[in-house]
């Protein structure tokens, strides 16, 4: 559906020394990779499209009157 299929990276900021730097710096380090993620995540296209569209009415607000 013209959206990219790509890897998704979960990152964490860590203070560490990297090659070429003299002191500790903050770096984004990858903790987990989800390969080949499509717009439908782990669902099939037809299963995903059967669900209602996300909007102000769905899912219903539990705290609104």
N, CA, C, O and CB atoms as a CASP TS submission, in Angstrom:
PFRMAT TS
TARGET T0000
AUTHOR 0000-0000-0000
METHOD Language model
MODEL 1
PARENT N/A
ATOM      1  N   UNK     1       0.833  -1.190   0.000  1.00  0.00           N
ATOM      2  CA  UNK     1       0.000   0.000   0.000  1.00  0.00           C
ATOM      3  C   UNK     1       0.876   1.252   0.000  1.00  0.00           C
ATOM      4  O   UNK     1       0.505   2.285   0.557  1.00  0.00           O
ATOM      5  CB  UNK     1      -0.946  -0.001   1.215  1.00  0.00           C
ATOM      6  N   UNK     2       2.031   1.141  -0.627  1.00  0.00           N
ATOM      7  CA  UNK     2       2.968   2.249  -0.850  1.00  0.00           C
ATOM      8  C   UNK     2       3.652   2.769   0.411  1.00  0.00           C
ATOM      9  O   UNK     2       4.214   3.864   0.398  1.00  0.00           O
ATOM     10  CB  UNK     2       2.248   3.375  -1.501  1.00  0.00           C
ATOM     11  N   UNK     3       3.614   2.021   1.472  1.00  0.00           N
ATOM     12  CA  UNK     3       4.364   2.370   2.672  1.00  0.00           C
ATOM     13  C   UNK     3       5.580   1.459   2.758  1.00  0.00           C
ATOM     14  O   UNK     3       5.506   0.305   2.337  1.00  0.00           O
ATOM     15  CB  UNK     3       3.478   2.248   3.953  1.00  0.00           C
ATOM     16  N   UNK     4       6.697   1.946   3.291  1.00  0.00           N
ATOM     17  CA  UNK     4       7.920   1.134   3.293  1.00  0.00           C
ATOM     18  C   UNK     4       7.842  -0.040   4.255  1.00  0.00           C
ATOM     19  O   UNK     4       7.184   0.024   5.293  1.00  0.00           O
ATOM     20  CB  UNK     4       9.111   1.994   3.649  1.00  0.00           C
ATOM     21  N   UNK     5       8.523  -1.107   3.887  1.00  0.00           N
ATOM     22  CA  UNK     5       8.760  -2.225   4.788  1.00  0.00           C
ATOM     23  C   UNK     5      10.208  -2.064   5.225  1.00  0.00           C
ATOM     24  O   UNK     5      11.127  -2.152   4.410  1.00  0.00           O
ATOM     25  CB  UNK     5       8.482  -3.646   4.097  1.00  0.00           C
ATOM     26  N   UNK     6      10.403  -1.827   6.526  1.00  0.00           N
ATOM     27  CA  UNK     6      11.742  -1.513   7.004  1.00  0.00           C
ATOM     28  C   UNK     6      11.961  -2.043   8.404  1.00  0.00           C
ATOM     29  O   UNK     6      11.018  -2.447   9.084  1.00  0.00           O
ATOM     30  CB  UNK     6      11.980  -0.017   6.972  1.00  0.00           C
ATOM     31  N   UNK     7      13.207  -2.039   8.826  1.00  0.00           N
ATOM     32  CA  UNK     7      13.553  -2.447  10.186  1.00  0.00           C
ATOM     33  C   UNK     7      13.189  -1.329  11.153  1.00  0.00           C
ATOM     34  O   UNK     7      13.339  -0.148  10.840  1.00  0.00           O
ATOM     35  CB  UNK     7      15.062  -2.800  10.296  1.00  0.00           C
ATOM     36  N   UNK     8      12.704  -1.719  12.342  1.00  0.00           N
ATOM     37  CA  UNK     8      12.413  -0.776  13.412  1.00  0.00           C
ATOM     38  C   UNK     8      13.403  -1.056  14.537  1.00  0.00           C
ATOM     39  O   UNK     8      13.590  -2.203  14.943  1.00  0.00           O
ATOM     40  CB  UNK     8      10.920  -0.898  13.908  1.00  0.00           C
ATOM     41  N   UNK     9      14.036   0.008  15.037  1.00  0.00           N
ATOM     42  CA  UNK     9      15.057  -0.124  16.055  1.00  0.00           C
ATOM     43  C   UNK     9      14.584   0.487  17.366  1.00  0.00           C
ATOM     44  O   UNK     9      14.114   1.624  17.392  1.00  0.00           O
ATOM     45  CB  UNK     9      16.357   0.531  15.598  1.00  0.00           C
ATOM     46  N   UNK    10      14.706  -0.265  18.448  1.00  0.00           N
ATOM     47  CA  UNK    10      14.453   0.240  19.796  1.00  0.00           C
ATOM     48  C   UNK    10      15.815   0.656  20.338  1.00  0.00           C
ATOM     49  O   UNK    10      16.745  -0.147  20.404  1.00  0.00           O
ATOM     50  CB  UNK    10      13.740  -0.847  20.730  1.00  0.00           C
ATOM     51  N   UNK    11      15.913   1.928  20.724  1.00  0.00           N
ATOM     52  CA  UNK    11      17.209   2.459  21.139  1.00  0.00           C
ATOM     53  C   UNK    11      17.173   2.948  22.577  1.00  0.00           C
ATOM     54  O   UNK    11      16.115   3.241  23.135  1.00  0.00           O
ATOM     55  CB  UNK    11      17.637   3.591  20.217  1.00  0.00           C
ATOM     56  N   UNK    12      18.363   3.027  23.157  1.00  0.00           N
ATOM     57  CA  UNK    12      18.527   3.501  24.520  1.00  0.00           C
ATOM     58  C   UNK    12      19.719   4.457  24.522  1.00  0.00           C
ATOM     59  O   UNK    12      20.733   4.195  23.874  1.00  0.00           O
ATOM     60  CB  UNK    12      18.733   2.307  25.531  1.00  0.00           C
ATOM     61  N   UNK    13      19.592   5.566  25.253  1.00  0.00           N
ATOM     62  CA  UNK    13      20.698   6.518  25.361  1.00  0.00           C
ATOM     63  C   UNK    13      21.624   6.056  26.474  1.00  0.00           C
ATOM     64  O   UNK    13      21.204   5.847  27.612  1.00  0.00           O
ATOM     65  CB  UNK    13      20.178   7.967  25.631  1.00  0.00           C
ATOM     66  N   UNK    14      22.896   5.904  26.119  1.00  0.00           N
ATOM     67  CA  UNK    14      23.892   5.464  27.087  1.00  0.00           C
ATOM     68  C   UNK    14      25.091   6.404  27.054  1.00  0.00           C
ATOM     69  O   UNK    14      25.449   6.937  26.004  1.00  0.00           O
ATOM     70  CB  UNK    14      24.330   4.012  26.801  1.00  0.00           C
ATOM     71  N   UNK    15      25.699   6.597  28.209  1.00  0.00           N
ATOM     72  CA  UNK    15      26.908   7.402  28.291  1.00  0.00           C
ATOM     73  C   UNK    15      28.097   6.458  28.246  1.00  0.00           C
ATOM     74  O   UNK    15      28.317   5.670  29.167  1.00  0.00           O
ATOM     75  CB  UNK    15      26.927   8.282  29.586  1.00  0.00           C
ATOM     76  N   UNK    16      28.876   6.548  27.143  1.00  0.00           N
ATOM     77  CA  UNK    16      30.027   5.665  27.001  1.00  0.00           C
ATOM     78  C   UNK    16      31.052   6.290  26.068  1.00  0.00           C
ATOM     79  O   UNK    16      30.772   7.267  25.374  1.00  0.00           O
ATOM     80  CB  UNK    16      29.595   4.285  26.477  1.00  0.00           C
ATOM     81  N   UNK    17      32.224   5.715  26.066  1.00  0.00           N
ATOM     82  CA  UNK    17      33.321   6.201  25.239  1.00  0.00           C
ATOM     83  C   UNK    17      33.306   5.418  23.921  1.00  0.00           C
ATOM     84  O   UNK    17      33.306   4.187  23.914  1.00  0.00           O
ATOM     85  CB  UNK    17      34.701   6.050  25.978  1.00  0.00           C
ATOM     86  N   UNK    18      33.294   6.145  22.828  1.00  0.00           N
ATOM     87  CA  UNK    18      33.313   5.511  21.513  1.00  0.00           C
ATOM     88  C   UNK    18      34.673   5.752  20.860  1.00  0.00           C
ATOM     89  O   UNK    18      35.411   6.659  21.245  1.00  0.00           O
ATOM     90  CB  UNK    18      32.162   6.058  20.614  1.00  0.00           C
ATOM     91  N   UNK    19      34.982   4.939  19.888  1.00  0.00           N
ATOM     92  CA  UNK    19      36.254   5.038  19.179  1.00  0.00           C
ATOM     93  C   UNK    19      36.419   6.428  18.558  1.00  0.00           C
ATOM     94  O   UNK    19      35.537   6.896  17.839  1.00  0.00           O
ATOM     95  CB  UNK    19      36.350   3.952  18.091  1.00  0.00           C
ATOM     96  N   UNK    20      37.540   7.081  18.835  1.00  0.00           N
ATOM     97  CA  UNK    20      37.816   8.390  18.268  1.00  0.00           C
ATOM     98  C   UNK    20      37.430   9.550  19.173  1.00  0.00           C
ATOM     99  O   UNK    20      37.730  10.701  18.854  1.00  0.00           O
ATOM    100  CB  UNK    20      37.108   8.526  16.975  1.00  0.00           C
ATOM    101  N   UNK    21      36.769   9.272  20.298  1.00  0.00           N
ATOM    102  CA  UNK    21      36.386  10.323  21.237  1.00  0.00           C
ATOM    103  C   UNK    21      37.155  10.147  22.537  1.00  0.00           C
ATOM    104  O   UNK    21      37.359   9.024  22.998  1.00  0.00           O
ATOM    105  CB  UNK    21      34.862  10.304  21.498  1.00  0.00           C
ATOM    106  N   UNK    22      37.579  11.255  23.126  1.00  0.00           N
ATOM    107  CA  UNK    22      38.420  11.189  24.320  1.00  0.00           C
ATOM    108  C   UNK    22      37.652  10.921  25.605  1.00  0.00           C
ATOM    109  O   UNK    22      38.173  10.274  26.512  1.00  0.00           O
ATOM    110  CB  UNK    22      39.176  12.460  24.464  1.00  0.00           C
ATOM    111  N   UNK    23      36.424  11.409  25.694  1.00  0.00           N
ATOM    112  CA  UNK    23      35.676  11.278  26.951  1.00  0.00           C
ATOM    113  C   UNK    23      34.324  10.610  26.693  1.00  0.00           C
ATOM    114  O   UNK    23      33.913  10.410  25.550  1.00  0.00           O
ATOM    115  CB  UNK    23      35.474  12.669  27.616  1.00  0.00           C
ATOM    116  N   UNK    24      33.643  10.270  27.800  1.00  0.00           N
ATOM    117  CA  UNK    24      32.318   9.660  27.696  1.00  0.00           C
ATOM    118  C   UNK    24      31.332  10.656  27.093  1.00  0.00           C
ATOM    119  O   UNK    24      31.334  11.835  27.449  1.00  0.00           O
ATOM    120  CB  UNK    24      31.823   9.181  29.081  1.00  0.00           C
ATOM    121  N   UNK    25      30.503  10.180  26.191  1.00  0.00           N
ATOM    122  CA  UNK    25      29.473  10.999  25.558  1.00  0.00           C
ATOM    123  C   UNK    25      28.175  10.206  25.536  1.00  0.00           C
ATOM    124  O   UNK    25      28.183   8.992  25.740  1.00  0.00           O
ATOM    125  CB  UNK    25      29.893  11.426  24.115  1.00  0.00           C
ATOM    126  N   UNK    26      27.065  10.884  25.292  1.00  0.00           N
ATOM    127  CA  UNK    26      25.775  10.215  25.168  1.00  0.00           C
ATOM    128  C   UNK    26      25.611   9.689  23.752  1.00  0.00           C
ATOM    129  O   UNK    26      25.808  10.418  22.779  1.00  0.00           O
ATOM    130  CB  UNK    26      24.617  11.171  25.532  1.00  0.00           C
ATOM    131  N   UNK    27      25.246   8.407  23.644  1.00  0.00           N
ATOM    132  CA  UNK    27      25.075   7.751  22.350  1.00  0.00           C
ATOM    133  C   UNK    27      23.777   6.964  22.336  1.00  0.00           C
ATOM    134  O   UNK    27      23.376   6.401  23.355  1.00  0.00           O
ATOM    135  CB  UNK    27      26.267   6.827  22.040  1.00  0.00           C
ATOM    136  N   UNK    28      23.122   6.923  21.188  1.00  0.00           N
ATOM    137  CA  UNK    28      21.974   6.047  20.989  1.00  0.00           C
ATOM    138  C   UNK    28      22.497   4.660  20.645  1.00  0.00           C
ATOM    139  O   UNK    28      23.213   4.486  19.659  1.00  0.00           O
ATOM    140  CB  UNK    28      21.023   6.590  19.867  1.00  0.00           C
ATOM    141  N   UNK    29      22.139   3.681  21.455  1.00  0.00           N
ATOM    142  CA  UNK    29      22.561   2.310  21.165  1.00  0.00           C
ATOM    143  C   UNK    29      21.325   1.457  20.939  1.00  0.00           C
ATOM    144  O   UNK    29      20.326   1.591  21.644  1.00  0.00           O
ATOM    145  CB  UNK    29      23.432   1.727  22.319  1.00  0.00           C
ATOM    146  N   UNK    30      21.403   0.591  19.962  1.00  0.00           N
ATOM    147  CA  UNK    30      20.281  -0.272  19.595  1.00  0.00           C
ATOM    148  C   UNK    30      20.189  -1.407  20.602  1.00  0.00           C
ATOM    149  O   UNK    30      21.169  -2.110  20.853  1.00  0.00           O
ATOM    150  CB  UNK    30      20.442  -0.827  18.146  1.00  0.00           C
ATOM    151  N   UNK    31      18.968  -1.585  21.193  1.00  0.00           N
ATOM    152  CA  UNK    31      18.766  -2.683  22.137  1.00  0.00           C
ATOM    153  C   UNK    31      17.991  -3.837  21.497  1.00  0.00           C
ATOM    154  O   UNK    31      18.149  -4.993  21.890  1.00  0.00           O
ATOM    155  CB  UNK    31      18.026  -2.181  23.378  1.00  0.00           C
ATOM    156  N   UNK    32      17.149  -3.510  20.503  1.00  0.00           N
ATOM    157  CA  UNK    32      16.386  -4.562  19.824  1.00  0.00           C
ATOM    158  C   UNK    32      16.041  -4.106  18.420  1.00  0.00           C
ATOM    159  O   UNK    32      15.797  -2.922  18.186  1.00  0.00           O
ATOM    160  CB  UNK    32      15.099  -4.919  20.611  1.00  0.00           C
ATOM    161  N   UNK    33      16.021  -5.044  17.487  1.00  0.00           N
ATOM    162  CA  UNK    33      15.663  -4.755  16.099  1.00  0.00           C
ATOM    163  C   UNK    33      14.494  -5.641  15.693  1.00  0.00           C
ATOM    164  O   UNK    33      14.528  -6.858  15.875  1.00  0.00           O
ATOM    165  CB  UNK    33      16.876  -4.973  15.149  1.00  0.00           C
ATOM    166  N   UNK    34      13.461  -5.014  15.141  1.00  0.00           N
ATOM    167  CA  UNK    34      12.339  -5.746  14.559  1.00  0.00           C
ATOM    168  C   UNK    34      12.508  -5.679  13.046  1.00  0.00           C
ATOM    169  O   UNK    34      12.313  -4.615  12.459  1.00  0.00           O
ATOM    170  CB  UNK    34      10.943  -5.153  15.019  1.00  0.00           C
ATOM    171  N   UNK    35      12.867  -6.794  12.397  1.00  0.00           N
ATOM    172  CA  UNK    35      13.151  -6.752  10.961  1.00  0.00           C
ATOM    173  C   UNK    35      11.884  -6.759  10.104  1.00  0.00           C
ATOM    174  O   UNK    35      10.875  -7.363  10.469  1.00  0.00           O
ATOM    175  CB  UNK    35      14.025  -7.927  10.578  1.00  0.00           C
ATOM    176  N   UNK    36      11.956  -6.085   8.974  1.00  0.00           N
ATOM    177  CA  UNK    36      10.916  -6.098   7.934  1.00  0.00           C
ATOM    178  C   UNK    36       9.519  -5.801   8.461  1.00  0.00           C
ATOM    179  O   UNK    36       8.607  -6.606   8.272  1.00  0.00           O
ATOM    180  CB  UNK    36      10.905  -7.433   7.247  1.00  0.00           C
ATOM    181  N   UNK    37       9.339  -4.673   9.112  1.00  0.00           N
ATOM    182  CA  UNK    37       8.045  -4.289   9.662  1.00  0.00           C
ATOM    183  C   UNK    37       7.263  -3.527   8.600  1.00  0.00           C
ATOM    184  O   UNK    37       7.769  -2.574   8.009  1.00  0.00           O
ATOM    185  CB  UNK    37       8.214  -3.431  10.947  1.00  0.00           C
ATOM    186  N   UNK    38       6.033  -3.951   8.364  1.00  0.00           N
ATOM    187  CA  UNK    38       5.172  -3.263   7.400  1.00  0.00           C
ATOM    188  C   UNK    38       4.173  -2.398   8.160  1.00  0.00           C
ATOM    189  O   UNK    38       4.179  -2.372   9.391  1.00  0.00           O
ATOM    190  CB  UNK    38       4.432  -4.282   6.474  1.00  0.00           C
ATOM    191  N   UNK    39       3.336  -1.708   7.445  1.00  0.00           N
ATOM    192  CA  UNK    39       2.350  -0.845   8.089  1.00  0.00           C
ATOM    193  C   UNK    39       1.318  -1.638   8.875  1.00  0.00           C
ATOM    194  O   UNK    39       0.601  -1.068   9.697  1.00  0.00           O
ATOM    195  CB  UNK    39       1.655   0.010   7.056  1.00  0.00           C
ATOM    196  N   UNK    40       1.231  -2.927   8.640  1.00  0.00           N
ATOM    197  CA  UNK    40       0.247  -3.763   9.334  1.00  0.00           C
ATOM    198  C   UNK    40       0.837  -4.485  10.534  1.00  0.00           C
ATOM    199  O   UNK    40       0.148  -5.268  11.188  1.00  0.00           O
ATOM    200  CB  UNK    40      -0.340  -4.774   8.378  1.00  0.00           C
ATOM    201  N   UNK    41       2.123  -4.228  10.832  1.00  0.00           N
ATOM    202  CA  UNK    41       2.859  -4.819  11.949  1.00  0.00           C
ATOM    203  C   UNK    41       2.835  -6.325  11.854  1.00  0.00           C
ATOM    204  O   UNK    41       3.358  -6.869  10.882  1.00  0.00           O
ATOM    205  CB  UNK    41       2.277  -4.366  13.289  1.00  0.00           C
ATOM    206  N   UNK    42       2.259  -7.026  12.807  1.00  0.00           N
ATOM    207  CA  UNK    42       2.278  -8.488  12.785  1.00  0.00           C
ATOM    208  C   UNK    42       0.966  -9.081  12.284  1.00  0.00           C
ATOM    209  O   UNK    42       0.790 -10.299  12.308  1.00  0.00           O
ATOM    210  CB  UNK    42       2.578  -9.021  14.167  1.00  0.00           C
ATOM    211  N   UNK    43       0.045  -8.234  11.832  1.00  0.00           N
ATOM    212  CA  UNK    43      -1.251  -8.700  11.344  1.00  0.00           C
ATOM    213  C   UNK    43      -1.235  -8.819   9.833  1.00  0.00           C
ATOM    214  O   UNK    43      -0.445  -8.151   9.165  1.00  0.00           O
ATOM    215  CB  UNK    43      -2.373  -7.754  11.788  1.00  0.00           C
ATOM    216  N   UNK    44      -2.090  -9.656   9.292  1.00  0.00           N
ATOM    217  CA  UNK    44      -2.264  -9.712   7.849  1.00  0.00           C
ATOM    218  C   UNK    44      -3.048  -8.493   7.381  1.00  0.00           C
ATOM    219  O   UNK    44      -3.749  -7.857   8.168  1.00  0.00           O
ATOM    220  CB  UNK    44      -2.979 -11.015   7.432  1.00  0.00           C
ATOM    221  N   UNK    45      -2.925  -8.172   6.096  1.00  0.00           N
ATOM    222  CA  UNK    45      -3.583  -6.988   5.551  1.00  0.00           C
ATOM    223  C   UNK    45      -5.093  -7.037   5.737  1.00  0.00           C
ATOM    224  O   UNK    45      -5.681  -6.058   6.197  1.00  0.00           O
ATOM    225  CB  UNK    45      -3.254  -6.840   4.082  1.00  0.00           C
ATOM    226  N   UNK    46      -5.731  -8.138   5.394  1.00  0.00           N
ATOM    227  CA  UNK    46      -7.194  -8.224   5.495  1.00  0.00           C
ATOM    228  C   UNK    46      -7.655  -8.180   6.947  1.00  0.00           C
ATOM    229  O   UNK    46      -8.665  -7.550   7.259  1.00  0.00           O
ATOM    230  CB  UNK    46      -7.700  -9.507   4.828  1.00  0.00           C
ATOM    231  N   UNK    47      -6.920  -8.848   7.836  1.00  0.00           N
ATOM    232  CA  UNK    47      -7.271  -8.845   9.264  1.00  0.00           C
ATOM    233  C   UNK    47      -7.169  -7.431   9.835  1.00  0.00           C
ATOM    234  O   UNK    47      -8.036  -7.002  10.596  1.00  0.00           O
ATOM    235  CB  UNK    47      -6.351  -9.809  10.056  1.00  0.00           C
ATOM    236  N   UNK    48      -6.114  -6.711   9.468  1.00  0.00           N
ATOM    237  CA  UNK    48      -5.906  -5.361   9.969  1.00  0.00           C
ATOM    238  C   UNK    48      -6.981  -4.407   9.459  1.00  0.00           C
ATOM    239  O   UNK    48      -7.488  -3.581  10.219  1.00  0.00           O
ATOM    240  CB  UNK    48      -4.527  -4.859   9.567  1.00  0.00           C
ATOM    241  N   UNK    49      -7.328  -4.512   8.194  1.00  0.00           N
ATOM    242  CA  UNK    49      -8.300  -3.589   7.595  1.00  0.00           C
ATOM    243  C   UNK    49      -9.734  -3.860   8.047  1.00  0.00           C
ATOM    244  O   UNK    49     -10.606  -3.022   7.818  1.00  0.00           O
ATOM    245  CB  UNK    49      -8.226  -3.676   6.087  1.00  0.00           C
ATOM    246  N   UNK    50     -10.005  -4.997   8.680  1.00  0.00           N
ATOM    247  CA  UNK    50     -11.333  -5.279   9.233  1.00  0.00           C
ATOM    248  C   UNK    50     -11.628  -4.441  10.475  1.00  0.00           C
ATOM    249  O   UNK    50     -12.789  -4.201  10.805  1.00  0.00           O
ATOM    250  CB  UNK    50     -11.453  -6.757   9.573  1.00  0.00           C
ATOM    251  N   UNK    51     -10.572  -3.996  11.162  1.00  0.00           N
ATOM    252  CA  UNK    51     -10.747  -3.226  12.388  1.00  0.00           C
ATOM    253  C   UNK    51     -11.244  -1.826  12.070  1.00  0.00           C
ATOM    254  O   UNK    51     -10.959  -1.302  10.994  1.00  0.00           O
ATOM    255  CB  UNK    51      -9.435  -3.158  13.176  1.00  0.00           C
ATOM    256  N   UNK    52     -11.989  -1.204  12.996  1.00  0.00           N
ATOM    257  CA  UNK    52     -12.437   0.168  12.764  1.00  0.00           C
ATOM    258  C   UNK    52     -11.259   1.144  12.730  1.00  0.00           C
ATOM    259  O   UNK    52     -10.207   0.890  13.317  1.00  0.00           O
ATOM    260  CB  UNK    52     -13.434   0.588  13.847  1.00  0.00           C
ATOM    261  N   UNK    53     -11.454   2.247  12.043  1.00  0.00           N
ATOM    262  CA  UNK    53     -10.410   3.265  11.935  1.00  0.00           C
ATOM    263  C   UNK    53     -10.282   3.989  13.271  1.00  0.00           C
ATOM    264  O   UNK    53     -11.285   4.302  13.912  1.00  0.00           O
ATOM    265  CB  UNK    53     -10.723   4.273  10.787  1.00  0.00           C
ATOM    266  N   UNK    54      -9.043   4.254  13.686  1.00  0.00           N
ATOM    267  CA  UNK    54      -8.792   4.987  14.931  1.00  0.00           C
ATOM    268  C   UNK    54      -9.321   6.410  14.778  1.00  0.00           C
ATOM    269  O   UNK    54      -8.992   7.093  13.808  1.00  0.00           O
ATOM    270  CB  UNK    54      -7.267   4.996  15.287  1.00  0.00           C
ATOM    271  N   UNK    55     -10.132   6.856  15.723  1.00  0.00           N
ATOM    272  CA  UNK    55     -10.700   8.205  15.664  1.00  0.00           C
ATOM    273  C   UNK    55     -11.046   8.667  17.078  1.00  0.00           C
ATOM    274  O   UNK    55     -10.700   8.006  18.057  1.00  0.00           O
ATOM    275  CB  UNK    55     -11.961   8.241  14.748  1.00  0.00           C
ATOM    276  N   UNK    56     -11.728   9.802  17.175  1.00  0.00           N
ATOM    277  CA  UNK    56     -12.142  10.312  18.490  1.00  0.00           C
ATOM    278  C   UNK    56     -13.194   9.404  19.129  1.00  0.00           C
ATOM    279  O   UNK    56     -13.301   9.340  20.354  1.00  0.00           O
ATOM    280  CB  UNK    56     -12.694  11.744  18.360  1.00  0.00           C
ATOM    281  N   UNK    57     -13.951   8.719  18.318  1.00  0.00           N
ATOM    282  CA  UNK    57     -15.010   7.848  18.828  1.00  0.00           C
ATOM    283  C   UNK    57     -14.525   6.422  19.088  1.00  0.00           C
ATOM    284  O   UNK    57     -15.150   5.691  19.855  1.00  0.00           O
ATOM    285  CB  UNK    57     -16.165   7.820  17.851  1.00  0.00           C
ATOM    286  N   UNK    58     -13.425   6.021  18.461  1.00  0.00           N
ATOM    287  CA  UNK    58     -12.929   4.662  18.635  1.00  0.00           C
ATOM    288  C   UNK    58     -11.434   4.701  18.883  1.00  0.00           C
ATOM    289  O   UNK    58     -10.718   5.345  18.116  1.00  0.00           O
ATOM    290  CB  UNK    58     -13.255   3.789  17.407  1.00  0.00           C
ATOM    291  N   UNK    59     -10.939   4.057  19.893  1.00  0.00           N
ATOM    292  CA  UNK    59     -11.684   3.368  20.935  1.00  0.00           C
ATOM    293  C   UNK    59     -12.399   4.362  21.836  1.00  0.00           C
ATOM    294  O   UNK    59     -11.950   5.498  21.987  1.00  0.00           O
ATOM    295  CB  UNK    59     -10.755   2.483  21.758  1.00  0.00           C
ATOM    296  N   UNK    60     -13.521   3.939  22.443  1.00  0.00           N
ATOM    297  CA  UNK    60     -14.294   4.863  23.261  1.00  0.00           C
ATOM    298  C   UNK    60     -13.496   5.320  24.501  1.00  0.00           C
ATOM    299  O   UNK    60     -12.758   4.546  25.109  1.00  0.00           O
ATOM    300  CB  UNK    60     -15.614   4.201  23.691  1.00  0.00           C
ATOM    301  N   UNK    61     -13.673   6.597  24.847  1.00  0.00           N
ATOM    302  CA  UNK    61     -12.980   7.172  25.999  1.00  0.00           C
ATOM    303  C   UNK    61     -13.678   6.714  27.278  1.00  0.00           C
ATOM    304  O   UNK    61     -14.885   6.903  27.429  1.00  0.00           O
ATOM    305  CB  UNK    61     -12.945   8.732  25.912  1.00  0.00           C
ATOM    306  N   UNK    62     -12.928   6.119  28.190  1.00  0.00           N
ATOM    307  CA  UNK    62     -13.505   5.625  29.453  1.00  0.00           C
ATOM    308  C   UNK    62     -13.731   6.748  30.448  1.00  0.00           C
ATOM    309  O   UNK    62     -14.511   6.588  31.386  1.00  0.00           O
ATOM    310  CB  UNK    62     -12.597   4.569  30.076  1.00  0.00           C
ATOM    311  N   UNK    63     -13.061   7.888  30.263  1.00  0.00           N
ATOM    312  CA  UNK    63     -13.114   8.965  31.234  1.00  0.00           C
ATOM    313  C   UNK    63     -13.876  10.188  30.723  1.00  0.00           C
ATOM    314  O   UNK    63     -13.977  11.195  31.424  1.00  0.00           O
ATOM    315  CB  UNK    63     -11.720   9.362  31.621  1.00  0.00           C
ATOM    316  N   UNK    64     -14.410  10.103  29.509  1.00  0.00           N
ATOM    317  CA  UNK    64     -15.173  11.233  28.952  1.00  0.00           C
ATOM    318  C   UNK    64     -16.654  11.067  29.241  1.00  0.00           C
ATOM    319  O   UNK    64     -17.145   9.950  29.400  1.00  0.00           O
ATOM    320  CB  UNK    64     -14.942  11.355  27.431  1.00  0.00           C
ATOM    321  N   UNK    65     -17.358  12.179  29.306  1.00  0.00           N
ATOM    322  CA  UNK    65     -18.802  12.108  29.514  1.00  0.00           C
ATOM    323  C   UNK    65     -19.523  12.474  28.259  1.00  0.00           C
ATOM    324  O   UNK    65     -20.753  12.473  28.230  1.00  0.00           O
ATOM    325  CB  UNK    65     -19.241  13.013  30.650  1.00  0.00           C
TER
END
